[in-house]
């Protein structure tokens, strides 16, 4: 089984290395395909597919700050809803 914690740890590593967000987006889709029958739950499934869109352009990108928060919350076992304001950059 591919878990939220496992994904959170791998995501955190990529964020700490400041990998390009388009590369992270592509990586999340490769994780989705690799573990398609082993993904822990629909929440992780949704996270993988949402983060995958970062490879489609800057308008879909999450900041490193938000990606780090997502990773930390997954590692901590918290619920992560990427549609909530908690995971969005404030509009200036």
Protein Blocks (a to p, Z undefined) as FASTA:
>chain_A
ZZfklmmmmmmmmmmnopafklmmmmmmmmmmmmmmmgfblmlmmmmmmmmmmmnojklp
ccfklmmmmmmmmmnopacdfkbmklcccdZZ
